[in-house]
Structure formats: C-alpha cells, structure tokens
Amino acid sequence: MKVALRFLRSFLFNLLMNHWGGVVSAVLLVLHYTVGLPIWYFRVALCGWLFIIFVMTLFLHWVGRQPDAPKRPKVNKNPYSQKGYKTINTHR
C-alpha cells in the first residue's frame, strides 16, 4: 500500500511538473467548445500526455528500487597477477 501511495504521489507531482501536455489538452478542449473541433483530438492529447508521464514515473520508480551499493569485490585468485602474488618471506 505504501508503494502504491508513493507511486501515486510521484505521478501527481510529475503531472504538475510536466504541465504542458495538460495545457495543450485544455486548449484543444476549448477549441472543441468554441470552434467545433472534434473531441477526439482532446482525448488523444490527454491520453498521450498521461501515458507518457505514467511510463516516465514507472521508469523512475524502477531505477529508484535498484541497489545503490556495488557488489563486493571478488578475491583475485589469478596466480599470475601482481595483486594476488604474495612474496616469500626470506627473513629467517
């Protein structure tokens, strides 16, 4: 439930931040009532804007769920590399 509310809050915030699609939809709706432009222009613009914002929000939530810490480095087991080479103790 927390994840859904967090996603919804992010989605609404993205709608506010990317408001230009809503402005275009509102202009098309006004043109529908004043000039007689077909309503499907408004619907296509609104659905396209909402779909793009939805996909962007999904992608950002997916990226946010990825782990931040890199994987632990593996032990170098290559006997020929300098890092894995241990010198022989010659002091007796």
Residue, then its C-alpha position, 0 to 999 in steps of 0.5 A: m500500500k505504501v508503494a502504491l501511495r508513493f507511486l501515486r504521489s510521484f505521478l501527481f507531482n510529475l503531472l504538475m511538473n510536466h504541465w504542458g501536455g495538460v495545457v495543450s489538452a485544455v486548449l484543444l478542449v476549448l477549441h472543441y467548445t468554441v470552434g467545433l473541433p472534434i473531441w477526439y483530438f482532446r482525448v488523444a492529447l490527454c491520453g498521450w500526455l498521461f501515458i507518457i508521464f505514467v511510463m516516465t514515473l514507472f521508469l523512475h520508480w524502477v531505477g529508484r528500487q535498484p541497489d545503490a551499493p556495488k557488489r563486493p569485490k571478488v578475491n583475485k585468485n589469478p596466480y599470475s597477477q601482481k595483486g594476488y602474488k604474495t612474496i616469500n618471506t626470506h627473513r629467517 
